[in-house]
């Protein structure tokens, strides 16, 4: 064990990434003698449009001891059971990628075999008809999963949709209560050691100098430390994910409260709808090679369900990741580490994953290069497997109504994704691996939702009577629909949570 300790941690930038990092370090490492400083400038602002998450965020909040009802109230959050994709495979299509397994009784069969049963029966109805979270999302209903593994209510999970700026403010209060010191100001200079290249200190425009042992770069697209100072380099993935711009703005709520995010494909990209308690988040992600900025903004404004609540926020980005996310004594977290568009709500997950791996590999003053190497290798796999999943949405399409979709349908794709797609087409097998956020049902949802169908089913099902399998599936579909119908309405669950928080405040 090393007796050399990291004592001074500097987080550069606030926003969701900075304050998630500050909160996690201040709580998880509270037994260490750490001086955690966070520098941010209100004049710079944050992107603040990442409002939709995947179920892993619940583990993060739980680890911090955050109570769900309080979190829902303070961040204006809603529940999320999946993502609806409209017009992706073909115009007029709609499918939901659910956070859960298929079948009325997933414990009664192998999860990996359900879509094989569906294929064996020659079913022509959508696979999503056998998904409880999909049925609940379509019916604007929600319930918490059951802790009883024998219950059909146990085989799904959920995430949140929330106001990212409110979440950052919530975690700021949390962090400062645990000793994190926030400094308002802009960083004018990043000093690097002449021999090692390590960051030694930063200097603010005010002239204040802040020394640091470990620097965590949460400065957003700028990559103030990891790129501007350290020249780390960037892997450009725009040849596979060509969208490079977005315009976002909130609007008044139109009254629809599905526990799901919606992503609608358009002629040169896609538009998101994220329902919160107090408003709706909207954004248009597009490729500037096929659509200009004004046209993209007009397309977004034309589909708003209520008056806009803020001016449009235009963003430019380059999909990809840093060549090193941990470089010497700097770790990049959030947009400074790379960017994968929010199609599957993975931005906050990548922040969370990086924080988790950093905590697992938290350095000592010896600066063993194996720590950084392991961190970089693991984060590379996270990024690459999410990249493949996103590219699948664009490439697996029959759309030929615009130059953009013709490009996506015919473009070369990563070898790793080509192999996955062929494996599913040939045998209905979803490639398995240890690391990667999206599990078997997620891949099946997108494959089948966008008409990538297996040519064969598992040979273990050859002896089954197709008519009997169809009868069983018909029964399961009816049970799923009936069970979903019995659950409370999503809006009522949110109202009950708000009432509980108010009652506790009055007590």
Order of alpha helices (4+ residues) and beta strands (2+ residues): beta-alpha-beta-alpha-alpha-beta-beta-beta-alpha-alpha-beta-alpha-beta-beta-beta-beta-beta-beta-beta-beta-beta-beta-alpha-beta-beta-beta-beta-beta-alpha-alpha-alpha-alpha-alpha-alpha-alpha
